[in-house]
Amino acid sequence: MGSTRHRPPRRLLGVLAATAVAFTLFSSATTTAGAADTTATAAQTASTRSAAAQPLSTSTPVVFVHGYTGNASNWVTGMSVFRANGWSSSNLFAYEYNSYGNNITNAQGLATFVNTVKARTGASKVAIVNHSMGGLVSQYYLKVLGGNTSVSHLASIAGANHGTTYAGACLVYTTCQQMYPGSSFISQISSGDETPGSTKYATWYSACDGIIIPYTSTRLDGATNNNVVCQTHIGYLTDTVVLGQIARFVAS
């Protein structure tokens, strides 16, 4: 649900059933506003041209973090695009977590997963690519748990970094309560510096998202925020153009 480096009552059952289809829109398991946006778009184009003219580093392990109700299968296209951009399959990893549990626990699990990837690959840092609620898990890890020291790049695709009112459809779950704008969880990851450490941060967001409401929620202060002309929330996961931009960003 230009690079400046610097987040059972019958009635209740009826409501839950009516929104079950909507919940699945947070993932594809079966499946800049104003002058800042203009600057980011121009910078993105310049960065892409610059990256094409320079040798890129594809040795950094990449950890993909899915969204609400998602799983590793969300990243089939993403991993394919990264391989096409020079990554070895042995350096591409998908972290899975409990969509209905607690995002603090999920972030702690991400910390353990990253440490395992570092030990397995011998790398000192990884890059993280997240989608939707995966933005919350990632931001908590980087900011609250100090994970930024282990992350070279953070790419957030339609991340619910400042929450989404769409989470009102599933407030029965702790993760959705945390994903709702104004929650204590959102306050914790958005207060102060949203892009801590030496990590390079970038986001991709669109007015056509439909799930992240408001769609500008994905933007992070201090990040390169890329306003995609029109892409749906789930469409990003198979958008080879955007995924290619992300691969080049991670390689920069």
C-alpha positions in Angstrom: 0.0 0.0 0.0 19.6 15.7 -9.5 20.8 13.7 -6.9 20.7 15.4 -3.5 21.6 12.8 -1.1 20.3 14.2 1.2 10.7 7.0 4.9 -16.2 -11.6 13.9 -19.3 -9.4 13.9 -21.2 -10.0 10.6 -20.9 -6.3 9.7 -17.1 -6.3 10.1 -16.7 -9.5 8.1 -18.8 -7.8 5.4 -16.5 -4.8 5.3 -13.4 -7.0 5.2 -14.7 -9.1 2.4 -15.7 -6.0 0.4 -12.1 -4.7 0.6 -10.3 -8.0 0.1 -9.7 -7.2 -3.5 -8.5 -3.8 -2.7 -5.9 -5.2 -0.3 -4.2 -7.2 -3.1 -3.5 -3.9 -4.9 -0.8 -3.2 -2.4 1.3 -5.9 -4.1 1.6 -8.0 -7.3 2.1 -11.4 -5.6 -0.4 -12.8 -8.0 0.5 -10.4 -9.9 8.9 16.7 -8.9 5.2 18.5 -7.6 6.5 22.1 -8.3 9.9 23.3 -9.1 11.5 20.5 -7.1 9.9 17.9 -9.4 11.2 19.7 -12.5 14.7 19.9 -11.0 14.6 16.2 -10.1 13.4 15.2 -13.6 16.1 17.2 -15.3 18.7 15.9 -12.9 17.5 12.4 -13.5 18.0 12.8 -17.2 21.5 14.2 -16.7 22.4 11.4 -14.3 21.2 8.8 -16.7 23.4 10.3 -19.5 26.3 10.6 -17.2 25.9 7.0 -16.0 25.8 5.7 -19.5 29.2 7.4 -20.2 30.9 6.0 -17.1 31.8 2.5 -15.9 29.1 1.3 -13.5 29.5 -0.8 -10.4 27.3 -3.9 -10.4 29.1 -5.7 -7.6 26.9 -4.3 -4.9 24.4 -6.9 -3.6 20.8 -5.8 -3.9 18.1 -6.6 -1.4 14.5 -6.2 -2.7 11.7 -5.5 -0.2 8.1 -6.1 -1.3 4.9 -4.3 -0.3 1.8 -5.2 1.7 0.7 -8.8 1.0 3.6 -9.2 -1.4 6.4 -11.8 -1.7 9.6 -12.5 -3.6 7.7 -13.1 -6.8 7.0 -9.4 -7.0 10.6 -8.9 -8.1 10.9 -11.4 -11.1 10.9 -8.5 -13.6 13.1 -6.3 -11.4 15.8 -9.0 -11.0 15.7 -9.6 -14.7 16.3 -5.9 -15.4 19.2 -5.9 -12.9 20.7 -8.9 -14.5 20.4 -7.2 -17.9 22.3 -4.3 -16.4 25.2 -6.4 -15.3 24.3 -8.0 -12.0 24.9 -11.6 -11.2 22.0 -13.6 -9.8 24.1 -14.4 -6.8 24.0 -10.8 -5.8 20.2 -10.4 -6.0 18.1 -11.2 -2.9 14.4 -10.8 -2.0 13.5 -10.3 1.6 10.1 -11.6 2.7 8.2 -10.5 5.8 4.8 -10.8 7.6 2.4 -8.2 6.0 0.0 -8.6 8.9 2.4 -8.4 11.8 4.4 -5.4 12.9 6.8 -3.3 10.8 9.2 -2.9 13.7 9.6 -6.7 13.7 9.8 -6.7 9.9 12.6 -4.0 10.0 14.5 -6.1 12.6 14.1 -9.0 10.3 15.5 -6.9 7.4 18.5 -6.0 9.6 19.2 -9.7 10.1 18.7 -10.5 6.4 21.1 -7.7 5.3 23.7 -9.0 7.7 23.3 -12.5 6.2 23.7 -11.1 2.7 26.8 -9.3 3.7 28.3 -12.4 5.2 27.4 -14.5 2.2 28.8 -12.1 -0.4 31.6 -10.5 1.6 30.3 -7.1 0.8 30.5 -4.3 3.3 27.2 -2.7 2.1 24.1 -3.6 0.1 21.6 -1.6 -1.9 17.9 -1.7 -1.0 15.1 -1.5 -3.5 11.6 -1.3 -1.9 8.0 -1.0 -3.0 4.9 0.3 -1.2 4.9 -0.7 2.5 8.4 -2.0 2.0 9.3 1.7 2.3 8.3 1.8 5.9 10.2 -1.4 6.7 13.3 0.0 5.0 13.1 3.5 6.5 12.8 2.1 10.0 15.8 -0.1 9.4 18.0 2.7 8.0 17.0 5.4 10.4 15.9 3.9 13.7 18.0 0.7 13.7 21.1 2.5 12.2 21.0 0.4 9.0 22.2 3.3 6.8 25.8 2.3 7.7 25.2 -1.0 5.8 23.3 0.5 2.8 25.0 2.2 -0.1 21.7 3.1 -2.0 18.1 3.2 -1.1 15.5 3.2 -4.0 11.9 3.6 -3.0 9.3 2.7 -5.6 5.9 4.1 -4.6 6.9 3.8 -1.0 4.4 4.6 1.7 7.1 6.7 3.3 4.7 9.2 4.9 1.7 6.9 4.9 -1.3 6.4 2.8 -5.0 6.9 3.6 -5.7 3.8 1.6 -4.5 1.9 4.7 -7.8 2.8 6.3 -9.2 -0.3 4.5 -7.1 -2.7 6.6 -6.7 -1.0 10.0 -7.5 -4.3 11.7 -3.8 -5.1 11.1 -0.9 -3.4 13.0 1.0 -2.9 9.8 -1.9 -0.9 8.3 -2.2 1.2 11.5 1.5 2.0 11.2 1.0 2.8 7.5 -1.8 5.3 8.1 -0.7 9.0 7.9 0.0 10.6 11.3 0.7 7.3 13.0 3.4 7.2 15.7 5.4 4.9 13.4 5.3 7.4 10.5 6.3 10.2 12.9 9.3 8.2 14.1 10.7 7.6 10.6 9.9 11.1 9.2 11.0 13.3 12.1 14.4 15.0 11.7 16.6 13.7 8.9 14.7 11.5 6.5 17.8 10.5 4.6 20.5 9.8 7.3 24.1 8.7 6.8 26.1 8.5 3.6 23.5 6.4 1.8 22.3 7.7 -1.6 18.5 8.0 -1.6 16.0 8.2 -4.5 12.3 7.7 -4.9 9.9 7.2 -7.8 6.3 8.3 -7.5 3.3 9.1 -9.7 0.0 10.9 -9.6 -1.5 7.8 -11.3 -0.5 5.6 -8.4 -4.0 5.1 -6.9 -2.8 3.4 -3.7 -0.4 5.8 -2.2 -2.6 8.7 -1.2 -1.5 11.4 -1.3 0.9 10.2 -4.0 3.6 12.7 -2.9 3.9 10.6 0.3 6.7 8.7 -1.3 9.0 11.7 -1.5 11.9 11.9 1.0 13.6 15.2 2.0 17.2 14.9 0.9 16.5 12.3 -1.8 16.4 12.5 -5.6 12.7 12.4 -6.0 11.6 11.3 -9.5 8.1 12.2 -10.6 6.9 9.5 -13.1 4.4 10.9 -15.6 1.8 8.2 -15.1 2.3 4.8 -13.6 0.0 2.7 -11.4 1.0 1.3 -8.0 1.4 -2.3 -9.3 2.5 -1.2 -12.7 5.9 -0.2 -11.4 6.8 -3.8 -10.7 6.9 -4.6 -14.4 7.9 -1.2 -15.7 11.3 -2.0 -17.3 12.0 1.7 -18.0 11.7 2.8 -14.3 13.4 -0.4 -13.1 16.3 0.3 -15.5 16.6 3.8 -14.1 16.8 2.2 -10.6 19.5 -0.2 -11.7 21.6 2.6 -13.1 21.0 4.6 -9.9 22.2 1.7 -7.7 25.2 1.2 -10.0 26.2 4.9 -9.7 
